[in-house]
Amino acid sequence: GTAAIFLLAAAIGCDARYNFAQKEIQKAQKNRAQRNLHASLIANSRRLSEDEEEEQAQFSFDVTGYSLKYSRCQMVEQYNDEAAAGGEDGQSSPMVKKRFAVLRLCPTSSCDASKQVGCASGYGQYMVEMDTYLQAMQQYREDLKEGYCNYCEDYMQAVYEAVENGEDEVDEDDMDRVRRKRRLEGEDEDEMEDEEEGEDEDEMDEEEDREEEENEEEDEEEEDMEEEEDEEVEEEEEEEVEENAAVDYSTFDYYSACVNYQNDCAEEEADGYYEPINVEEYFECGELDYEDNYGNKLYVGVRCANDAFSLKLGVFSDEFCTEYVGHQYNIDTVSGLSLSTADMSVYYTEECISCQESSNPYRNVEEDQEDDDDIAEICVNIYNDAAKCEDNMFTSNSYGDSDDTSCTFIQNVLKGSYNEKGQIYLDLQEYYSQAGYHEEQDSEVTGTQTFFLVVFIVGSVALLGYATMLHNKITKSGKNSGTEGLYAKEGGETA
Protein backbone atom coordinates (compact mmCIF):
# COMPACT_ATOMS: atom_id res chain seq x y z
CA GLY A 1 0.00 0.00 0.00
CA THR A 2 2.78 2.44 0.93
CA ALA A 3 4.76 1.63 -2.23
CA ALA A 4 1.65 2.17 -4.36
CA ILE A 5 1.12 5.58 -2.77
CA PHE A 6 4.72 6.53 -3.51
CA LEU A 7 4.35 5.26 -7.11
CA LEU A 8 1.24 7.39 -7.58
CA ALA A 9 2.97 10.41 -6.06
CA ALA A 10 6.00 9.96 -8.27
CA ALA A 11 3.81 9.53 -11.34
CA ILE A 12 1.84 12.69 -10.56
CA GLY A 13 5.10 14.51 -9.95
CA CYS A 14 6.66 13.50 -13.25
CA ASP A 15 3.40 14.31 -15.04
CA ALA A 16 3.50 17.85 -13.64
CA ARG A 17 7.12 18.24 -14.66
CA TYR A 18 6.63 17.13 -18.27
CA ASN A 19 5.84 20.61 -19.59
CA PHE A 20 9.00 22.02 -18.03
CA ALA A 21 11.25 19.36 -19.56
CA GLN A 22 9.49 19.72 -22.93
CA LYS A 23 10.12 23.48 -22.85
CA GLU A 24 13.77 22.81 -22.02
CA ILE A 25 14.08 20.60 -25.11
CA GLN A 26 12.34 23.13 -27.33
CA LYS A 27 14.47 25.93 -25.87
CA ALA A 28 17.67 24.01 -26.57
CA GLN A 29 16.59 23.27 -30.13
CA LYS A 30 15.61 26.87 -30.79
CA ASN A 31 18.72 28.46 -29.29
CA ARG A 32 21.06 26.08 -31.03
CA ALA A 33 19.28 25.61 -34.36
CA GLN A 34 22.21 27.06 -36.27
CA ARG A 35 24.64 24.73 -34.55
CA ASN A 36 22.48 21.65 -34.92
CA LEU A 37 23.21 18.75 -37.22
CA HIS A 38 23.86 21.14 -40.11
CA ALA A 39 27.50 21.28 -39.05
CA SER A 40 27.87 17.57 -39.67
CA LEU A 41 26.35 17.89 -43.15
CA ILE A 42 29.03 20.28 -44.40
CA ALA A 43 31.67 17.98 -45.85
CA ASN A 44 35.30 18.87 -46.49
CA SER A 45 35.12 22.22 -44.63
CA ARG A 46 37.46 23.27 -41.86
CA ARG A 47 36.06 24.83 -38.70
CA LEU A 48 37.30 28.25 -37.74
CA SER A 49 39.23 28.48 -34.50
CA GLU A 50 36.52 30.58 -32.83
CA ASP A 51 33.92 27.92 -33.66
CA GLU A 52 36.12 25.26 -32.04
CA GLU A 53 36.51 27.39 -28.93
CA GLU A 54 32.74 27.88 -28.83
CA GLU A 55 32.24 24.11 -29.14
CA GLN A 56 34.51 23.48 -26.17
CA ALA A 57 32.82 26.25 -24.18
CA GLN A 58 29.43 24.52 -24.50
CA PHE A 59 30.59 22.07 -21.84
CA SER A 60 31.31 23.24 -18.31
CA PHE A 61 33.27 20.03 -17.73
CA ASP A 62 35.81 17.94 -19.63
CA VAL A 63 33.46 15.87 -21.78
CA THR A 64 36.35 13.93 -23.33
CA GLY A 65 36.43 11.84 -20.15
CA TYR A 66 32.87 10.63 -20.71
CA SER A 67 31.08 8.20 -23.02
CA LEU A 68 27.55 8.45 -24.41
CA LYS A 69 25.22 5.56 -23.52
CA TYR A 70 21.76 5.14 -25.03
CA SER A 71 19.47 4.04 -22.19
CA ARG A 72 15.79 4.13 -23.09
CA CYS A 73 13.11 4.80 -25.69
CA GLN A 74 9.88 6.11 -24.21
CA MET A 75 6.52 7.38 -25.45
CA VAL A 76 5.04 10.12 -23.25
CA GLU A 77 1.44 11.36 -23.40
CA GLN A 78 0.69 14.76 -21.94
CA TYR A 79 -1.82 17.56 -22.04
CA ASN A 80 -0.75 20.28 -24.45
CA ASP A 81 -2.11 23.84 -24.43
CA GLU A 82 -1.62 24.36 -28.18
CA ALA A 83 -3.38 21.10 -29.02
CA ALA A 84 -6.26 21.99 -26.71
CA ALA A 85 -6.59 25.36 -28.44
CA GLY A 86 -6.50 23.72 -31.88
CA GLY A 87 -2.97 24.93 -32.61
CA GLU A 88 -1.53 21.51 -33.38
CA ASP A 89 -2.28 20.54 -36.99
CA GLY A 90 -4.52 17.52 -37.21
CA GLN A 91 -4.84 17.16 -33.44
CA SER A 92 -8.39 16.54 -32.27
CA SER A 93 -7.37 15.75 -28.70
CA PRO A 94 -5.67 17.95 -26.10
CA MET A 95 -3.39 15.00 -25.28
CA VAL A 96 -0.18 14.86 -27.32
CA LYS A 97 2.14 11.87 -27.58
CA LYS A 98 5.86 12.11 -28.31
CA ARG A 99 8.76 9.68 -28.24
CA PHE A 100 11.99 10.46 -26.45
CA ALA A 101 15.43 8.95 -26.19
CA VAL A 102 17.08 9.01 -22.78
CA LEU A 103 20.89 8.89 -22.67
CA ARG A 104 23.63 9.06 -20.09
CA LEU A 105 27.10 10.52 -20.15
CA CYS A 106 29.05 8.03 -18.07
CA PRO A 107 32.68 8.31 -17.03
CA THR A 108 34.51 6.35 -19.72
CA SER A 109 36.42 4.37 -17.12
CA SER A 110 33.19 3.03 -15.57
CA CYS A 111 30.83 2.90 -18.56
CA ASP A 112 29.54 -0.67 -18.81
CA ALA A 113 28.01 -1.62 -22.17
CA SER A 114 26.28 -4.62 -20.60
CA LYS A 115 24.17 -2.33 -18.37
CA GLN A 116 21.24 -0.58 -19.96
CA VAL A 117 21.94 2.70 -18.18
CA GLY A 118 25.73 2.33 -18.45
CA CYS A 119 26.78 3.43 -14.97
CA ALA A 120 25.50 4.07 -11.45
CA SER A 121 27.42 7.19 -10.38
CA GLY A 122 29.13 10.28 -11.72
CA TYR A 123 26.80 10.56 -14.72
CA GLY A 124 24.76 13.19 -16.53
CA GLN A 125 21.30 12.37 -17.89
CA TYR A 126 19.82 13.76 -21.09
CA MET A 127 16.52 13.48 -22.92
CA VAL A 128 15.99 14.37 -26.57
CA GLU A 129 13.11 13.87 -29.01
CA MET A 130 13.45 10.57 -30.84
CA ASP A 131 13.45 12.14 -34.32
CA THR A 132 16.40 14.34 -33.39
CA TYR A 133 18.27 11.41 -31.87
CA LEU A 134 17.74 9.18 -34.91
CA GLN A 135 18.89 11.89 -37.31
CA ALA A 136 21.98 12.54 -35.22
CA MET A 137 22.87 8.84 -35.07
CA GLN A 138 22.20 8.37 -38.78
CA GLN A 139 24.49 11.27 -39.67
CA TYR A 140 27.12 9.98 -37.24
CA ARG A 141 27.12 6.49 -38.76
CA GLU A 142 27.24 7.83 -42.32
CA ASP A 143 30.03 10.28 -41.50
CA LEU A 144 31.95 7.58 -39.64
CA LYS A 145 31.80 5.26 -42.64
CA GLU A 146 32.67 8.06 -45.05
CA GLY A 147 35.61 9.09 -42.90
CA TYR A 148 36.85 5.50 -42.77
CA CYS A 149 36.48 4.95 -46.51
CA ASN A 150 38.13 8.23 -47.51
CA TYR A 151 41.01 7.84 -45.07
CA CYS A 152 41.72 4.22 -45.97
CA GLU A 153 41.55 4.95 -49.70
CA ASP A 154 44.23 7.62 -49.29
CA TYR A 155 46.20 5.52 -46.83
CA MET A 156 46.35 2.43 -49.04
CA GLN A 157 47.43 4.56 -52.00
CA ALA A 158 50.18 6.03 -49.84
CA VAL A 159 51.21 2.52 -48.75
CA TYR A 160 51.53 1.28 -52.34
CA GLU A 161 53.57 4.35 -53.30
CA ALA A 162 55.79 3.85 -50.26
CA VAL A 163 56.39 0.20 -51.19
CA GLU A 164 57.33 1.23 -54.73
CA ASN A 165 59.80 3.72 -53.30
CA GLY A 166 61.31 1.16 -50.93
CA GLU A 167 59.87 2.79 -47.78
CA ASP A 168 58.40 0.90 -44.86
CA GLU A 169 56.07 3.49 -43.31
CA VAL A 170 53.61 6.24 -44.19
CA ASP A 171 53.73 9.63 -42.50
CA GLU A 172 51.42 12.64 -42.61
CA ASP A 173 53.39 14.22 -45.46
CA ASP A 174 52.71 11.14 -47.57
CA MET A 175 49.01 11.38 -46.77
CA ASP A 176 48.92 15.08 -47.64
CA ARG A 177 50.61 14.37 -50.97
CA VAL A 178 48.04 11.71 -51.84
CA ARG A 179 45.18 14.04 -50.86
CA ARG A 180 46.56 16.88 -52.98
CA LYS A 181 46.94 14.52 -55.93
CA ARG A 182 43.37 13.31 -55.52
CA ARG A 183 42.05 16.87 -55.35
CA LEU A 184 43.93 17.79 -58.52
CA GLU A 185 42.52 14.75 -60.30
CA GLY A 186 39.06 15.74 -59.17
CA GLU A 187 39.56 19.30 -60.45
CA ASP A 188 40.77 17.96 -63.83
CA GLU A 189 37.65 15.80 -64.09
CA ASP A 190 35.45 18.79 -63.29
CA GLU A 191 37.19 20.87 -65.97
CA MET A 192 36.71 18.12 -68.51
CA GLU A 193 33.02 17.92 -67.66
CA ASP A 194 32.68 21.70 -68.01
CA GLU A 195 34.38 21.60 -71.41
CA GLU A 196 32.09 18.86 -72.60
CA GLU A 197 29.02 20.79 -71.44
CA GLY A 198 30.30 23.89 -73.29
CA GLU A 199 30.39 22.30 -76.73
CA ASP A 200 27.99 23.54 -79.38
CA GLU A 201 24.85 21.51 -79.88
CA ASP A 202 25.59 21.13 -83.58
CA GLU A 203 28.97 19.62 -82.92
CA MET A 204 27.45 17.26 -80.38
CA ASP A 205 24.83 16.13 -82.90
CA GLU A 206 27.50 15.48 -85.53
CA GLU A 207 29.56 13.55 -83.03
CA GLU A 208 26.55 11.47 -82.02
CA ASP A 209 25.85 10.61 -85.66
CA ARG A 210 29.45 9.63 -86.19
CA GLU A 211 29.45 7.54 -83.04
CA GLU A 212 26.34 5.69 -84.13
CA GLU A 213 28.04 4.71 -87.36
CA GLU A 214 31.11 3.52 -85.54
CA ASN A 215 29.25 1.72 -82.75
CA GLU A 216 28.66 -1.45 -84.71
CA GLU A 217 32.35 -1.83 -85.50
CA GLU A 218 33.42 -0.86 -82.00
CA ASP A 219 31.08 -3.36 -80.38
CA GLU A 220 32.91 -6.24 -81.96
CA GLU A 221 36.30 -4.74 -81.09
CA GLU A 222 35.23 -4.09 -77.51
CA GLU A 223 34.20 -7.70 -76.99
CA ASP A 224 37.62 -8.84 -78.09
CA MET A 225 39.33 -6.21 -75.95
CA GLU A 226 37.27 -7.13 -72.88
CA GLU A 227 38.35 -10.71 -73.15
CA GLU A 228 41.98 -9.64 -73.41
CA GLU A 229 41.59 -7.20 -70.50
CA ASP A 230 40.04 -9.89 -68.30
CA GLU A 231 43.02 -12.10 -68.95
CA GLU A 232 45.42 -9.26 -68.19
CA VAL A 233 43.58 -8.41 -64.95
CA GLU A 234 43.77 -12.01 -63.79
CA GLU A 235 47.50 -12.06 -64.52
CA GLU A 236 48.02 -8.74 -62.71
CA GLU A 237 46.08 -9.96 -59.69
CA GLU A 238 48.17 -13.10 -59.52
CA GLU A 239 51.34 -11.02 -59.76
CA GLU A 240 50.06 -8.60 -57.11
CA VAL A 241 49.31 -11.47 -54.75
CA GLU A 242 52.83 -12.78 -55.23
CA GLU A 243 54.33 -9.34 -54.68
CA ASN A 244 52.21 -8.69 -51.56
CA ALA A 245 53.30 -12.00 -50.12
CA ALA A 246 56.90 -10.84 -50.44
CA VAL A 247 56.29 -7.45 -48.81
CA ASP A 248 56.17 -7.00 -45.04
CA TYR A 249 53.19 -4.72 -44.39
CA SER A 250 53.39 -5.05 -40.62
CA THR A 251 55.42 -1.84 -40.47
CA PHE A 252 52.44 0.15 -41.74
CA ASP A 253 50.32 1.11 -38.72
CA TYR A 254 46.84 0.99 -40.28
CA TYR A 255 47.37 -1.54 -43.07
CA SER A 256 45.41 -4.34 -41.37
CA ALA A 257 42.49 -1.96 -40.66
CA CYS A 258 42.36 -0.55 -44.19
CA VAL A 259 43.43 -3.40 -46.46
CA ASN A 260 39.84 -4.59 -47.02
CA TYR A 261 38.25 -1.14 -47.07
CA GLN A 262 36.88 -1.64 -50.60
CA ASN A 263 34.69 -4.51 -49.43
CA ASP A 264 33.50 -2.57 -46.37
CA CYS A 265 32.79 0.56 -48.38
CA ALA A 266 30.96 -1.10 -51.29
CA GLU A 267 27.40 0.10 -51.68
CA GLU A 268 24.74 -2.50 -50.99
CA GLU A 269 22.71 -3.09 -54.12
CA ALA A 270 19.55 -5.02 -54.92
CA ASP A 271 20.25 -8.38 -56.52
CA GLY A 272 16.76 -9.06 -57.88
CA TYR A 273 15.80 -11.18 -54.89
CA TYR A 274 16.68 -8.90 -52.01
CA GLU A 275 16.15 -5.16 -51.89
CA PRO A 276 18.03 -3.38 -49.08
CA ILE A 277 15.77 -1.42 -46.74
CA ASN A 278 16.84 2.09 -45.82
CA VAL A 279 15.27 2.52 -42.39
CA GLU A 280 16.09 6.24 -42.37
CA GLU A 281 13.30 6.69 -44.93
CA TYR A 282 10.83 5.85 -42.13
CA PHE A 283 12.20 8.14 -39.40
CA GLU A 284 9.35 10.49 -40.22
CA CYS A 285 5.85 9.06 -40.18
CA GLY A 286 4.90 8.11 -43.74
CA GLU A 287 1.63 7.10 -45.36
CA LEU A 288 1.40 3.65 -46.89
CA ASP A 289 -0.21 2.95 -50.24
CA TYR A 290 -2.80 0.81 -48.52
CA GLU A 291 -6.36 1.06 -47.22
CA ASP A 292 -8.23 -1.53 -45.22
CA ASN A 293 -11.75 -2.76 -45.98
CA TYR A 294 -13.21 0.31 -44.26
CA GLY A 295 -11.11 2.81 -46.20
CA ASN A 296 -8.79 3.59 -43.29
CA LYS A 297 -5.29 4.70 -44.20
CA LEU A 298 -2.24 3.25 -42.50
CA TYR A 299 1.14 4.75 -41.72
CA VAL A 300 4.59 3.42 -40.93
CA GLY A 301 7.18 4.84 -38.57
CA VAL A 302 9.59 4.07 -35.74
CA ARG A 303 8.22 2.76 -32.45
CA CYS A 304 9.58 1.81 -29.06
CA ALA A 305 9.51 -1.94 -28.48
CA ASN A 306 8.05 -3.55 -25.36
CA ASP A 307 11.45 -3.60 -23.66
CA ALA A 308 11.59 0.23 -23.83
CA PHE A 309 15.05 -0.06 -25.39
CA SER A 310 14.82 -1.58 -28.87
CA LEU A 311 13.54 0.33 -31.88
CA LYS A 312 11.38 -1.19 -34.59
CA LEU A 313 9.28 -0.12 -37.56
CA GLY A 314 5.57 -0.36 -36.90
CA VAL A 315 2.14 0.23 -38.42
CA PHE A 316 0.02 3.10 -37.11
CA SER A 317 -3.49 4.36 -37.71
CA ASP A 318 -2.68 8.10 -37.45
CA GLU A 319 -0.44 10.47 -39.39
CA PHE A 320 1.67 11.15 -36.30
CA CYS A 321 2.51 7.46 -35.80
CA THR A 322 1.35 7.42 -32.20
CA GLU A 323 -1.54 4.91 -32.37
CA TYR A 324 0.10 1.52 -32.92
CA VAL A 325 -2.02 -1.09 -34.73
CA GLY A 326 0.64 -3.66 -35.51
CA HIS A 327 -1.36 -6.30 -33.65
CA GLN A 328 -4.14 -5.89 -36.24
CA TYR A 329 -2.10 -5.54 -39.44
CA ASN A 330 1.00 -7.35 -40.68
CA ILE A 331 3.57 -4.70 -41.58
CA ASP A 332 5.05 -6.77 -44.41
CA THR A 333 1.64 -7.36 -45.98
CA VAL A 334 0.44 -3.75 -45.88
CA SER A 335 3.78 -2.28 -46.99
CA GLY A 336 4.79 -4.88 -49.56
CA LEU A 337 8.29 -4.92 -48.07
CA SER A 338 10.07 -7.00 -45.44
CA LEU A 339 9.96 -4.16 -42.90
CA SER A 340 9.56 -6.57 -39.99
CA THR A 341 13.16 -7.69 -40.52
CA ALA A 342 14.58 -4.17 -40.92
CA ASP A 343 17.65 -3.88 -38.71
CA MET A 344 17.72 -0.80 -36.49
CA SER A 345 20.24 -2.12 -33.98
CA VAL A 346 22.79 0.57 -34.85
CA TYR A 347 20.39 3.15 -33.43
CA TYR A 348 19.92 1.48 -30.06
CA THR A 349 23.43 0.18 -29.73
CA GLU A 350 24.62 -1.04 -26.34
CA GLU A 351 28.11 0.35 -26.88
CA CYS A 352 29.54 3.27 -24.93
CA ILE A 353 30.43 5.91 -27.54
CA SER A 354 33.46 7.86 -26.37
CA CYS A 355 33.18 11.64 -26.50
CA GLN A 356 36.91 11.84 -27.12
CA GLU A 357 38.12 11.58 -30.67
CA SER A 358 39.82 8.29 -31.41
CA SER A 359 43.60 8.13 -31.67
CA ASN A 360 43.02 6.05 -34.81
CA PRO A 361 42.30 8.57 -37.59
CA TYR A 362 40.17 6.12 -39.55
CA ARG A 363 37.72 5.88 -36.65
CA ASN A 364 36.83 9.59 -36.69
CA VAL A 365 34.44 11.52 -38.89
CA GLU A 366 36.11 13.96 -41.27
CA GLU A 367 35.15 16.98 -39.17
CA ASP A 368 36.88 15.45 -36.17
CA GLN A 369 39.93 14.75 -38.31
CA GLU A 370 40.04 18.37 -39.48
CA ASP A 371 39.25 20.34 -36.33
CA ASP A 372 41.71 21.11 -33.55
CA ASP A 373 39.68 19.98 -30.54
CA ASP A 374 39.38 16.39 -29.36
CA ILE A 375 35.61 16.29 -28.76
CA ALA A 376 33.59 13.81 -30.83
CA GLU A 377 30.91 15.51 -32.94
CA ILE A 378 28.17 13.06 -31.96
CA CYS A 379 28.37 14.18 -28.32
CA VAL A 380 28.22 17.84 -29.31
CA ASN A 381 25.16 17.33 -31.51
CA ILE A 382 23.21 15.31 -28.92
CA TYR A 383 24.19 17.62 -26.06
CA ASN A 384 23.03 20.77 -27.84
CA ASP A 385 19.48 19.54 -28.38
CA ALA A 386 18.85 17.73 -25.10
CA ALA A 387 17.19 18.56 -21.80
CA LYS A 388 19.92 18.10 -19.21
CA CYS A 389 20.35 16.86 -15.66
CA GLU A 390 23.91 16.89 -14.36
CA ASP A 391 23.33 16.83 -10.60
CA ASN A 392 24.95 13.40 -10.32
CA MET A 393 28.22 14.39 -11.98
CA PHE A 394 31.42 14.37 -9.98
CA THR A 395 32.28 17.85 -11.16
CA SER A 396 30.85 20.73 -9.15
CA ASN A 397 30.55 22.93 -12.25
CA SER A 398 27.44 21.35 -13.68
CA TYR A 399 25.51 22.82 -16.59
CA GLY A 400 23.60 25.96 -15.70
CA ASP A 401 20.28 24.71 -17.08
CA SER A 402 20.30 21.62 -14.86
CA ASP A 403 17.23 21.86 -12.65
CA ASP A 404 15.60 19.70 -10.00
CA THR A 405 12.36 19.71 -11.97
CA SER A 406 13.88 18.42 -15.22
CA CYS A 407 16.07 16.00 -13.26
CA THR A 408 13.06 14.49 -11.53
CA PHE A 409 11.15 14.14 -14.77
CA ILE A 410 14.04 12.53 -16.68
CA GLN A 411 14.70 10.13 -13.83
CA ASN A 412 11.04 9.09 -13.66
CA VAL A 413 10.97 8.46 -17.40
CA LEU A 414 14.18 6.44 -17.22
CA LYS A 415 13.04 4.23 -14.36
CA GLY A 416 9.77 3.30 -16.11
CA SER A 417 6.98 5.44 -14.71
CA TYR A 418 5.32 5.49 -18.17
CA ASN A 419 3.90 2.52 -20.03
CA GLU A 420 4.25 1.68 -23.73
CA LYS A 421 1.31 3.95 -24.64
CA GLY A 422 2.90 6.89 -22.86
CA GLN A 423 0.51 6.86 -19.93
CA ILE A 424 1.51 6.90 -16.28
CA TYR A 425 1.41 3.60 -14.39
CA LEU A 426 -1.22 3.80 -11.67
CA ASP A 427 -1.23 0.11 -10.85
CA LEU A 428 1.78 -1.15 -8.91
CA GLN A 429 1.42 -4.70 -10.22
CA GLU A 430 1.46 -3.49 -13.83
CA TYR A 431 4.49 -1.32 -13.09
CA TYR A 432 6.52 -4.24 -11.74
CA SER A 433 5.42 -6.59 -14.54
CA GLN A 434 6.57 -4.33 -17.39
CA ALA A 435 9.16 -5.81 -19.77
CA GLY A 436 11.31 -2.69 -19.89
CA TYR A 437 13.90 -1.45 -17.43
CA HIS A 438 12.36 -0.21 -14.18
CA GLU A 439 13.46 0.48 -10.65
CA GLU A 440 12.02 -0.23 -7.25
CA GLN A 441 9.83 2.64 -6.14
CA ASP A 442 11.32 4.73 -3.38
CA SER A 443 9.52 3.84 -0.16
CA GLU A 444 12.19 4.90 2.34
CA VAL A 445 11.03 7.42 4.94
CA THR A 446 13.45 10.33 5.32
CA GLY A 447 14.61 11.79 8.63
CA THR A 448 12.47 14.86 8.15
CA GLN A 449 9.42 12.74 7.45
CA THR A 450 10.16 10.63 10.55
CA PHE A 451 10.44 13.75 12.72
CA PHE A 452 7.12 15.20 11.61
CA LEU A 453 5.48 11.78 11.81
CA VAL A 454 6.59 11.42 15.44
CA VAL A 455 5.44 14.95 16.24
CA PHE A 456 2.08 14.22 14.62
CA ILE A 457 1.62 10.98 16.56
CA VAL A 458 2.67 12.49 19.91
CA GLY A 459 0.48 15.53 19.29
CA SER A 460 -2.46 13.33 18.37
CA VAL A 461 -2.04 11.25 21.53
CA ALA A 462 -1.74 14.40 23.63
CA LEU A 463 -4.85 15.89 22.06
CA LEU A 464 -6.69 12.64 22.57
CA GLY A 465 -5.71 12.58 26.23
CA TYR A 466 -6.66 16.21 26.69
CA ALA A 467 -10.00 15.64 24.98
CA THR A 468 -10.67 12.63 27.21
CA MET A 469 -9.85 14.67 30.31
CA LEU A 470 -12.21 17.46 29.26
CA HIS A 471 -14.94 14.99 28.46
CA ASN A 472 -14.69 13.35 31.88
CA LYS A 473 -14.59 16.69 33.64
CA ILE A 474 -17.64 18.00 31.82
CA THR A 475 -19.52 14.78 32.40
CA LYS A 476 -18.71 14.77 36.12
CA SER A 477 -19.57 18.44 36.46
CA GLY A 478 -22.92 17.87 34.77
CA LYS A 479 -23.83 15.02 37.10
CA ASN A 480 -22.97 17.02 40.22
CA SER A 481 -25.00 20.00 39.05
CA GLY A 482 -28.00 17.81 38.31
CA THR A 483 -27.96 16.15 41.79
CA GLU A 484 -27.75 19.42 43.71
CA GLY A 485 -30.68 20.85 41.78
CA LEU A 486 -32.77 17.80 42.54
CA TYR A 487 -32.12 18.03 46.29
CA ALA A 488 -32.95 21.70 46.30
CA LYS A 489 -36.26 21.09 44.53
CA GLU A 490 -37.32 18.31 46.91
CA GLY A 491 -36.43 20.34 49.97
CA GLY A 492 -38.55 23.26 48.79
CA GLU A 493 -41.61 21.10 48.27
CA THR A 494 -41.34 19.54 51.74
CA ALA A 495 -41.10 22.84 53.39
Buried (B, 14 or more C-beta within 10 A) or exposed (E): EEBBEBBBEBBEBBBEBBBBBBEBBEEBBEEBEEBBBEBBEEEEEEBEEEEBEEBBEBBBBEBBBBBBBBBBBBBBBBEBEEBBEEEBEEBEEBBBBBBBBBBBBBBBEBBBEEBBBBBEEBBBBBBBBBBBBBBBBBBBBBBBEBBBBBBBBBBBBBBBBBBEEEBEEBEEEBBEBBBEEBEEEEEEEEEEEEEEEEEEEEEEEEEEEEEEEEEEEEEEEEEEEEEEEEEEEEEEEEEEEEEEEEEEEEEBEBBEBBBEBEEEBEEEEEEEEEEEBEBBEBBEBEEBEBEEEEEEBBBBBBBBBEBBBBBBBBBBBBBBBBEBBBEEBEBEEBBEBEBBEBEBEEBBBBEBBBBBBBEEBBBBBBBBBEBEBBBBBBBBBBBBBBBBBBBBBEEEEBBEEBBEBBBBBBBBBBBBBBBBEBBBBEEBEEBBEBEBBBEEBEEEEEEEEEEEEEEEEEEEEEEEEEEEEEEEEEEEEEEEEEEEEEEEEEEEEEE
